[in-house]
Amino acid sequence: MNKEYNDQIEGRNAVLEYLESGKDINKILITKGEKHGSINKIIAIAKERKIIISELERSKLNQIAQTENNQGVIAIVPPYDYCEVEDILEVAEKIKIAGMYSRKQEQMFGKHLKTRTLVCIIKL
């Protein structure tokens, strides 16, 4: 396992799906000479999106890989920014997120409504 790349996606289908999602990719590593099957589609989309493509010897690619089945392709992606639960609670406290359930709401949604779920996603 290579410590240089902590955030990577390995395998043809995984990389292709990530490419098609439009999310950021720093670089795509492929095995030298690998130009058949879905690799062609990966290369075409990467070129269209102006993503750097590096061809490496299979042994080097296998050293970088974090799994044993990289299928000759690895996408290096930007690190994901994680936050602590405390950070989320702090923001929630600041903006006073609250779920209210009242008899009036029950009447609006019908008598058969027994439970209600509030989902809130906060981007910090």
DSSP file (Angstrom, degrees, kcal/mol; ACC not computed):
  #  RESIDUE AA STRUCTURE BP1 BP2  ACC     N-H-->O    O-->H-N    N-H-->O    O-->H-N    TCO  KAPPA ALPHA  PHI   PSI    X-CA   Y-CA   Z-CA
    1    1 A M              0   0    0      0, 0.0     2,-0.5     0, 0.0    63,-0.2   0.000 360.0 360.0 360.0 135.9    0.0    0.0    0.0
    2    2 A N        -     0   0    0     62,-0.7     3,-0.5     3,-0.2    62,-0.0  -0.798 360.0-156.3 -94.9 129.0    1.3    3.4   -0.9
    3    3 A K  S    S+     0   0    0     -2,-0.5    -1,-0.1     1,-0.2     3,-0.1   0.634  84.4  76.1 -78.4 -13.7    1.0    6.1    1.7
    4    4 A E  S    S+     0   0    0      1,-0.2     2,-0.7     2,-0.1    -1,-0.2   0.869  96.5  46.1 -66.2 -36.9    1.1    8.9   -0.9
    5    5 A Y        +     0   0    0     -3,-0.5    -1,-0.2     1,-0.2    -3,-0.2  -0.902  56.4 161.1-114.3 106.3   -2.5    8.3   -2.0
    6    6 A N  S    S+     0   0    0     -2,-0.7     2,-0.8     1,-0.2    -1,-0.2   0.769  70.3  53.5 -91.6 -29.2   -5.0    7.9    0.8
    7    7 A D  S    S+     0   0    0     70,-0.3    70,-2.3     2,-0.0     2,-0.3  -0.863  74.9 136.8-113.3  99.9   -8.1    8.7   -1.2
    8    8 A Q  E     -A   76   0A   0     -2,-0.8     2,-0.4    68,-0.2    68,-0.2  -0.976  42.0-142.6-143.5 155.8   -8.4    6.5   -4.2
    9    9 A I  E     -A   75   0A   0     66,-2.6    66,-3.2    -2,-0.3     2,-0.4  -0.974  22.3-161.9-120.0 131.7  -11.0    4.4   -6.1
   10   10 A E  E     +A   74   0A   0     -2,-0.4    64,-0.2    64,-0.2     4,-0.2  -0.896  42.5  45.4-121.5 144.8   -9.9    1.2   -7.7
   11   11 A G  S  > S-     0   0    0     62,-2.1     4,-2.5    59,-1.1     5,-0.3   0.083  78.6 -95.1 104.2 146.0  -11.5   -1.0  -10.4
   12   12 A R  H  > S+     0   0    0      1,-0.2     4,-2.6     2,-0.2     5,-0.2   0.929 119.5  42.4 -61.2 -51.1  -12.9   -0.3  -13.8
   13   13 A N  H  > S+     0   0    0      2,-0.2     4,-2.6     1,-0.2     5,-0.2   0.913 115.6  49.5 -65.7 -41.6  -16.6   -0.1  -12.9
   14   14 A A  H  > S+     0   0    0     -4,-0.2     4,-2.1     2,-0.2    -1,-0.2   0.926 114.7  44.2 -63.0 -45.1  -16.0    2.0   -9.7
   15   15 A V  H  X S+     0   0    0     -4,-2.5     4,-2.7     2,-0.2    -2,-0.2   0.919 113.6  50.7 -66.2 -43.3  -13.7    4.5  -11.5
   16   16 A L  H  X S+     0   0    0     -4,-2.6     4,-2.6    -5,-0.3    -2,-0.2   0.922 111.2  47.8 -61.3 -45.1  -16.1    4.7  -14.5
   17   17 A E  H  X S+     0   0    0     -4,-2.6     4,-1.3     2,-0.2    -1,-0.2   0.908 112.3  49.6 -62.1 -41.8  -19.1    5.4  -12.2
   18   18 A Y  H  X>S+     0   0    0     -4,-2.1     5,-0.9    -5,-0.2     4,-0.6   0.907 111.2  49.5 -64.5 -41.8  -17.1    8.0  -10.3
   19   19 A L  H ><5S+     0   0    0     -4,-2.7     3,-1.3     1,-0.2    -2,-0.2   0.931 110.7  49.4 -59.6 -46.9  -16.1    9.7  -13.6
   20   20 A E  H 3<5S+     0   0    0     -4,-2.6    -1,-0.2     1,-0.3    -2,-0.2   0.718 100.1  66.0 -68.8 -20.5  -19.7    9.7  -14.8
   21   21 A S  H 3<5S-     0   0    0     -4,-1.3    -1,-0.3    -3,-0.2    -2,-0.2   0.698 105.8-127.0 -73.5 -18.0  -20.9   11.2  -11.5
   22   22 A G  T <<5 +     0   0    0     -3,-1.3    -3,-0.1    -4,-0.6    -2,-0.1   0.495  57.5 146.9  85.7   2.6  -18.9   14.4  -12.3
   23   23 A K      < -     0   0    0     -5,-0.9    -1,-0.3     1,-0.1     2,-0.1  -0.305  57.6 -84.4 -71.1 158.9  -17.1   14.4   -9.0
   24   24 A D        -     0   0    0     54,-0.0     2,-0.4     2,-0.0    -1,-0.1  -0.360  43.3-176.2 -68.0 138.9  -13.5   15.7   -8.9
   25   25 A I        -     0   0    0     52,-0.2    52,-0.2     1,-0.1    27,-0.2  -0.996  14.6-162.6-133.9 129.2  -10.6   13.4   -9.8
   26   26 A N  S    S-     0   0    0     50,-2.4    26,-0.7    -2,-0.4     2,-0.3   0.893  71.7 -16.2 -77.0 -41.3   -7.0   14.5   -9.5
   27   27 A K  E     -cB  52  76A   0     49,-1.5    49,-3.3    24,-0.1     2,-0.5  -0.987  53.4-138.4-162.8 150.5   -5.4   11.8  -11.6
   28   28 A I  E     -cB  53  75A   0     24,-2.7    26,-3.0    -2,-0.3     2,-0.5  -0.985  16.3-158.6-119.1 129.4   -6.2    8.4  -13.2
   29   29 A L  E     +cB  54  74A   0     45,-3.5    45,-2.6    -2,-0.5     2,-0.3  -0.909  15.4 176.9-106.4 128.9   -3.5    5.7  -13.1
   30   30 A I  E     -cB  55  73A   0     24,-2.8    26,-2.8    -2,-0.5    43,-0.2  -0.931  36.7 -96.2-129.9 157.1   -3.8    2.9  -15.7
   31   31 A T  E >   -c   56   0A   0     41,-1.9     3,-2.1    -2,-0.3    26,-0.2  -0.501  52.0 -99.1 -69.5 135.1   -1.6   -0.1  -16.5
   32   32 A K  T 3  S+     0   0    0     24,-3.1    26,-0.1     1,-0.3    -1,-0.1  -0.285 107.9  13.6 -55.3 132.7    0.7    0.5  -19.4
   33   33 A G  T 3  S+     0   0    0      1,-0.2     2,-1.1    -3,-0.1    -1,-0.3   0.394  86.6 136.8  82.7  -4.3   -0.6   -0.9  -22.7
   34   34 A E    <   +     0   0    0     -3,-2.1    -1,-0.2     1,-0.1    -3,-0.0  -0.649  14.5 140.2 -80.1  98.2   -4.1   -1.4  -21.2
   35   35 A K        +     0   0    0     -2,-1.1     2,-0.3    -3,-0.1    -1,-0.1  -0.120  37.0  90.8-135.9  39.2   -6.3   -0.2  -24.0
   36   36 A H  S >  S+     0   0    0      4,-0.0     3,-1.2     0, 0.0     2,-0.1  -0.926  75.0   0.5-134.0 161.5   -9.3   -2.6  -24.2
   37   37 A G  T >> S-     0   0    0     -2,-0.3     3,-1.3     1,-0.2     4,-0.6  -0.346 124.7 -10.8  67.6-143.4  -12.8   -2.9  -22.8
   38   38 A S  H 3> S+     0   0    0      1,-0.3     4,-2.3     2,-0.2    -1,-0.2   0.630 120.4  79.6 -69.5 -13.4  -14.1   -0.2  -20.4
   39   39 A I  H <> S+     0   0    0     -3,-1.2     4,-2.8     1,-0.2    -1,-0.3   0.894  89.4  56.5 -59.3 -38.7  -10.6    1.3  -20.1
   40   40 A N  H <> S+     0   0    0     -3,-1.3     4,-2.3     1,-0.2    -1,-0.2   0.901 108.0  46.3 -59.6 -41.5  -11.2    3.0  -23.4
   41   41 A K  H  X S+     0   0    0     -4,-0.6     4,-2.5     2,-0.2     5,-0.2   0.898 111.8  51.4 -68.2 -40.5  -14.4    4.7  -22.1
   42   42 A I  H  X S+     0   0    0     -4,-2.3     4,-2.5     1,-0.2    -2,-0.2   0.930 112.0  46.9 -60.4 -46.5  -12.5    5.7  -18.9
   43   43 A I  H  X S+     0   0    0     -4,-2.8     4,-2.6     2,-0.2     5,-0.2   0.910 111.7  51.0 -63.1 -43.3   -9.7    7.3  -20.9
   44   44 A A  H  X S+     0   0    0     -4,-2.3     4,-2.2    -5,-0.2    -2,-0.2   0.928 113.3  43.6 -62.3 -46.3  -12.2    9.1  -23.2
   45   45 A I  H  X S+     0   0    0     -4,-2.5     4,-2.1     2,-0.2    -1,-0.2   0.911 113.4  52.2 -66.5 -41.1  -14.2   10.6  -20.4
   46   46 A A  H  <>S+     0   0    0     -4,-2.5     5,-3.1    -5,-0.2     4,-0.3   0.909 110.9  47.1 -62.0 -42.3  -11.0   11.6  -18.5
   47   47 A K  H ><5S+     0   0    0     -4,-2.6     3,-1.1     3,-0.2    -1,-0.2   0.911 110.5  52.5 -64.7 -41.7   -9.6   13.3  -21.6
   48   48 A E  H 3<5S+     0   0    0     -4,-2.2    -1,-0.2     1,-0.3    -2,-0.2   0.873 113.8  43.0 -60.4 -38.3  -12.9   15.1  -22.1
   49   49 A R  T 3<5S-     0   0    0     -4,-2.1    -1,-0.3    -5,-0.1    -2,-0.2   0.382 114.3-119.6 -89.2   3.3  -12.8   16.3  -18.5
   50   50 A K  T < 5 +     0   0    0     -3,-1.1     2,-0.4    -4,-0.3    -3,-0.2   0.887  55.2 161.2  58.9  43.1   -9.0   17.2  -18.8
   51   51 A I      < -     0   0    0     -5,-3.1    -1,-0.2    -6,-0.1   -24,-0.1  -0.788  45.8-107.9 -93.1 136.1   -8.0   14.7  -16.0
   52   52 A I  E     -c   27   0A   0    -26,-0.7   -24,-2.7    -2,-0.4     2,-0.5  -0.413  32.7-160.6 -64.5 133.4   -4.4   13.7  -15.9
   53   53 A I  E     -c   28   0A   0    -26,-0.2     2,-0.5    -2,-0.1   -24,-0.2  -0.981   6.1-170.2-119.0 124.8   -3.9   10.1  -17.1
   54   54 A S  E     -c   29   0A   0    -26,-3.0   -24,-2.8    -2,-0.5     2,-0.5  -0.958  11.9-148.2-117.3 130.6   -0.7    8.3  -16.1
   55   55 A E  E     +c   30   0A   0     -2,-0.5     2,-0.3   -26,-0.2   -24,-0.2  -0.854  24.5 177.4 -96.6 127.7    0.4    4.9  -17.5
   56   56 A L  E     -c   31   0A   0    -26,-2.8   -24,-3.1    -2,-0.5     2,-0.1  -0.877  36.4 -94.2-126.3 157.0    2.4    2.8  -15.1
   57   57 A E     >  -     0   0    0     -2,-0.3     4,-2.4   -26,-0.2     3,-0.4  -0.404  41.8-114.0 -63.4 148.4    3.8   -0.7  -15.1
   58   58 A R  H  > S+     0   0    0      1,-0.2     4,-2.5     2,-0.2     5,-0.2   0.871 116.2  55.3 -55.0 -39.5    1.5   -3.3  -13.6
   59   59 A S  H  > S+     0   0    0      1,-0.2     4,-1.3     2,-0.2    -1,-0.2   0.893 109.2  46.4 -63.3 -40.0    3.9   -3.9  -10.7
   60   60 A K  H  > S+     0   0    0     -3,-0.4     4,-1.7     2,-0.2    -1,-0.2   0.907 112.1  50.6 -67.9 -42.3    4.0   -0.1   -9.8
   61   61 A L  H  X S+     0   0    0     -4,-2.4     4,-2.1     1,-0.2    -2,-0.2   0.900 108.7  52.5 -61.6 -41.0    0.2    0.1  -10.0
   62   62 A N  H  < S+     0   0    0     -4,-2.5    -1,-0.2    -5,-0.2    -2,-0.2   0.820 106.4  53.6 -65.7 -30.6   -0.1   -2.9   -7.7
   63   63 A Q  H  < S+     0   0    0     -4,-1.3    -1,-0.2     1,-0.2    -2,-0.2   0.876 111.8  44.6 -68.9 -37.5    2.2   -1.2   -5.2
   64   64 A I  H  < S+     0   0    0     -4,-1.7   -62,-0.7   -63,-0.2    -2,-0.2   0.824  94.8 100.5 -74.2 -32.6   -0.1    1.8   -5.2
   65   65 A A     <  -     0   0    0     -4,-2.1   -63,-0.1    -5,-0.2     9,-0.0  -0.174  57.5-159.2 -58.7 144.5   -3.3   -0.2   -5.0
   66   66 A Q  S    S+     0   0    0    -65,-0.1     2,-0.3     3,-0.0    -1,-0.1   0.492  79.8  44.9 -99.9  -8.6   -5.0   -0.6   -1.6
   67   67 A T  S    S-     0   0    0      1,-0.0     3,-0.3    -5,-0.0    -2,-0.0  -0.829  83.5-121.3-126.4 168.8   -6.8   -3.7   -2.8
   68   68 A E  S    S+     0   0    0     -2,-0.3     2,-0.4     1,-0.2     3,-0.2   0.615 102.5  59.0 -85.4 -11.4   -5.7   -6.8   -4.7
   69   69 A N        +     0   0    0      1,-0.2    -1,-0.2     2,-0.1   -59,-0.0  -0.587  52.0 143.0-120.7  70.1   -8.2   -6.3   -7.5
   70   70 A N    >   -     0   0    0     -2,-0.4     3,-1.9    -3,-0.3   -59,-1.1   0.606  49.2-143.5 -83.6 -10.6   -7.5   -2.9   -9.1
   71   71 A Q  T 3   -     0   0    0      1,-0.3   -40,-0.1    -3,-0.2     3,-0.1   0.735  63.6 -62.8  55.5  25.7   -8.3   -4.2  -12.6
   72   72 A G  T 3  S+     0   0    0      1,-0.1   -41,-1.9   -42,-0.1     2,-0.3   0.618 117.6  88.4  81.4  12.3   -5.6   -2.0  -14.0
   73   73 A V  E <   + B   0  30A   0     -3,-1.9   -62,-2.1   -43,-0.2     2,-0.4  -0.984  42.7 174.9-148.8 134.9   -7.1    1.4  -13.1
   74   74 A I  E     -AB  10  29A   0    -45,-2.6   -45,-3.5    -2,-0.3     2,-0.5  -0.998  15.9-153.0-136.4 131.7   -7.0    3.6  -10.0
   75   75 A A  E     -AB   9  28A   0    -66,-3.2   -66,-2.6    -2,-0.4     2,-0.6  -0.923   9.9-148.2-104.5 127.0   -8.5    7.1   -9.7
   76   76 A I  E     -AB   8  27A   0    -49,-3.3   -50,-2.4    -2,-0.5   -49,-1.5  -0.849  23.6-171.3 -93.7 120.5   -6.8    9.4   -7.2
   77   77 A V        -     0   0    0    -70,-2.3   -70,-0.3    -2,-0.6   -52,-0.2  -0.760  29.9 -91.3-114.4 157.0   -9.5   11.7   -5.7
   78   78 A P        -     0   0    0      0, 0.0    -1,-0.1     0, 0.0   -54,-0.0  -0.326  56.8 -91.6 -62.3 147.8   -9.3   14.8   -3.5
   79   79 A P        -     0   0    0      0, 0.0     2,-0.4     0, 0.0   -72,-0.0  -0.315  40.2-119.2 -60.9 142.9   -9.4   14.0    0.2
   80   80 A Y        -     0   0    0     -3,-0.1     2,-0.8     1,-0.0    -3,-0.0  -0.699  21.9-128.4 -84.0 132.5  -12.9   14.0    1.7
   81   81 A D        -     0   0    0     -2,-0.4     2,-0.2     2,-0.0    -1,-0.0  -0.735  28.8-168.1 -85.3 112.9  -13.3   16.6    4.5
   82   82 A Y        -     0   0    0     -2,-0.8     2,-0.3     0, 0.0     0, 0.0  -0.616   2.4-157.7 -94.5 158.0  -14.8   14.9    7.5
   83   83 A C        -     0   0    0     -2,-0.2     2,-0.2     3,-0.0    -2,-0.0  -0.935  19.5-109.2-132.3 160.8  -16.2   16.7   10.5
   84   84 A E    >>  -     0   0    0     -2,-0.3     4,-1.5     1,-0.1     3,-0.6  -0.507  26.6-117.0 -85.3 155.0  -16.8   15.7   14.1
   85   85 A V  H 3> S+     0   0    0      1,-0.2     4,-2.6     2,-0.2     5,-0.2   0.874 116.3  60.6 -57.5 -38.0  -20.2   15.1   15.6
   86   86 A E  H 3> S+     0   0    0      1,-0.2     4,-2.3     2,-0.2    -1,-0.2   0.869 100.7  54.2 -59.6 -37.0  -19.6   18.0   17.9
   87   87 A D  H <> S+     0   0    0     -3,-0.6     4,-2.1     2,-0.2    -1,-0.2   0.910 109.2  47.4 -63.5 -42.2  -19.2   20.3   14.9
   88   88 A I  H  X S+     0   0    0     -4,-1.5     4,-2.6     1,-0.2    -2,-0.2   0.921 112.4  49.0 -65.0 -44.0  -22.6   19.3   13.6
   89   89 A L  H  X S+     0   0    0     -4,-2.6     4,-2.4     1,-0.2    -1,-0.2   0.870 108.9  53.9 -64.9 -36.0  -24.2   19.7   17.0
   90   90 A E  H  X S+     0   0    0     -4,-2.3     4,-2.0    -5,-0.2    -1,-0.2   0.929 111.4  44.3 -63.9 -45.2  -22.6   23.2   17.4
   91   91 A V  H  X S+     0   0    0     -4,-2.1     4,-2.1     2,-0.2    -2,-0.2   0.913 112.7  52.4 -64.9 -42.0  -24.0   24.3   14.0
   92   92 A A  H  X>S+     0   0    0     -4,-2.6     5,-1.7     1,-0.2     4,-0.7   0.890 109.4  49.5 -61.5 -39.4  -27.4   22.8   14.9
   93   93 A E  H  <5S+     0   0    0     -4,-2.4     3,-0.4     1,-0.2    -1,-0.2   0.896 109.2  52.9 -65.4 -40.1  -27.4   24.6   18.2
   94   94 A K  H  <5S+     0   0    0     -4,-2.0    -2,-0.2     1,-0.2    -1,-0.2   0.893 117.8  34.5 -64.9 -40.2  -26.6   27.9   16.5
   95   95 A I  H  <5S-     0   0    0     -4,-2.1    -1,-0.2    -5,-0.1    -2,-0.2   0.391 105.7-127.5 -99.5   4.8  -29.4   27.7   13.9
   96   96 A K  T  <5 -     0   0    0     -4,-0.7     2,-0.4    -3,-0.4    -3,-0.2   0.935  27.1-162.4  52.7  59.2  -31.8   26.0   16.4
   97   97 A I      < +     0   0    0     -5,-1.7     2,-0.4    -6,-0.1    -1,-0.2  -0.582  20.0 166.0 -71.1 127.0  -32.8   23.1   14.2
   98   98 A A        -     0   0    0     -2,-0.4     2,-0.6     2,-0.0     0, 0.0  -0.997  32.9-142.4-146.1 139.1  -36.0   21.6   15.7
   99   99 A G        -     0   0    0     -2,-0.4     2,-0.5    19,-0.1    19,-0.1  -0.899  22.4-163.2 -99.9 124.8  -38.6   19.2   14.5
  100  100 A M        -     0   0    0     -2,-0.6     2,-0.5     2,-0.0    -2,-0.0  -0.898   9.2-172.9-111.8 135.8  -42.1   20.2   15.5
  101  101 A Y        +     0   0    0     -2,-0.5     2,-0.3     4,-0.0    -2,-0.0  -0.985  14.7 170.6-127.0 122.3  -45.0   17.8   15.5
  102  102 A S     >  -     0   0    0     -2,-0.5     4,-1.9     1,-0.1     5,-0.1  -0.862  47.6-112.3-129.8 164.1  -48.4   19.2   16.2
  103  103 A R  H  > S+     0   0    0     -2,-0.3     4,-2.1     1,-0.2     5,-0.2   0.865 117.8  58.3 -59.7 -37.0  -52.0   18.1   16.0
  104  104 A K  H  > S+     0   0    0      1,-0.2     4,-2.0     2,-0.2    -1,-0.2   0.909 105.0  49.1 -61.8 -43.0  -52.5   20.6   13.2
  105  105 A Q  H  > S+     0   0    0      1,-0.2     4,-2.2     2,-0.2    -1,-0.2   0.890 108.0  54.8 -63.8 -38.7  -49.8   18.9   11.1
  106  106 A E  H  X S+     0   0    0     -4,-1.9     4,-1.1     1,-0.2     7,-0.3   0.914 108.6  48.1 -61.3 -41.5  -51.3   15.5   11.7
  107  107 A Q  H  < S+     0   0    0     -4,-2.1    -1,-0.2     1,-0.2    -2,-0.2   0.873 110.1  53.0 -65.9 -36.4  -54.7   16.8   10.4
  108  108 A M  H  < S+     0   0    0     -4,-2.0    -1,-0.2     1,-0.2    -2,-0.2   0.887 115.8  38.5 -66.5 -37.9  -52.9   18.2    7.3
  109  109 A F  H  < S-     0   0    0     -4,-2.2    -1,-0.2     1,-0.2    -2,-0.2   0.518 121.7 -97.3 -94.0  -6.0  -51.2   15.0    6.5
  110  110 A G    ><  -     0   0    0     -4,-1.1     3,-1.1    -5,-0.2    -1,-0.2  -0.123  30.2 -85.9 106.9 156.4  -54.1   12.6    7.4
  111  111 A K  T 3  S+     0   0    0      1,-0.2    -1,-0.1    -4,-0.1    -4,-0.1   0.693 116.9  67.5 -71.9 -19.9  -55.1   10.5   10.3
  112  112 A H  T 3  S+     0   0    0     -3,-0.1     2,-0.7    -6,-0.1    -1,-0.2   0.580  72.0 106.4 -80.1  -8.5  -53.0    7.5    9.2
  113  113 A L    <   +     0   0    0     -3,-1.1     3,-0.1    -7,-0.3    -3,-0.1  -0.611  35.6 161.0 -75.1 115.5  -49.8    9.4    9.8
  114  114 A K        +     0   0    0     -2,-0.7     2,-0.3     1,-0.2    -1,-0.2   0.767  59.3  25.7-105.2 -35.3  -48.3    7.9   13.0
  115  115 A T        -     0   0    0      2,-0.0     2,-0.4     0, 0.0    -1,-0.2  -0.877  58.6-161.2-130.6 162.2  -44.6    8.8   12.8
  116  116 A R        -     0   0    0     -2,-0.3     2,-0.5    -3,-0.1   -15,-0.0  -0.995   6.5-153.8-144.5 137.4  -42.6   11.5   11.2
  117  117 A T        -     0   0    0     -2,-0.4     2,-0.6     2,-0.0    -2,-0.0  -0.945   2.9-157.9-116.7 132.2  -38.8   11.6   10.4
  118  118 A L        -     0   0    0     -2,-0.5     2,-0.5   -19,-0.1   -19,-0.1  -0.940  10.7-173.7-108.5 122.7  -36.8   14.8   10.1
  119  119 A V        +     0   0    0     -2,-0.6     2,-0.4     2,-0.0    -2,-0.0  -0.967   3.5 179.9-117.9 128.9  -33.6   14.6    8.2
  120  120 A C        -     0   0    0     -2,-0.5     2,-0.5     2,-0.0    -2,-0.0  -0.988   9.5-166.3-132.6 124.9  -31.3   17.5    8.0
  121  121 A I        -     0   0    0     -2,-0.4     2,-0.5     2,-0.0    -2,-0.0  -0.948   8.5-166.2-111.8 126.0  -28.0   17.6    6.2
  122  122 A I        -     0   0    0     -2,-0.5     2,-0.7     2,-0.0   -30,-0.0  -0.945   9.8-152.0-115.4 125.9  -25.6   20.4    7.0
  123  123 A K              0   0    0     -2,-0.5    -2,-0.0     1,-0.1     0, 0.0  -0.867 360.0 360.0 -96.8 118.8  -22.6   21.2    4.8
  124  124 A L              0   0    0     -2,-0.7    -1,-0.1     0, 0.0    -2,-0.0   0.440 360.0 360.0 -90.0 360.0  -19.9   22.8    7.0
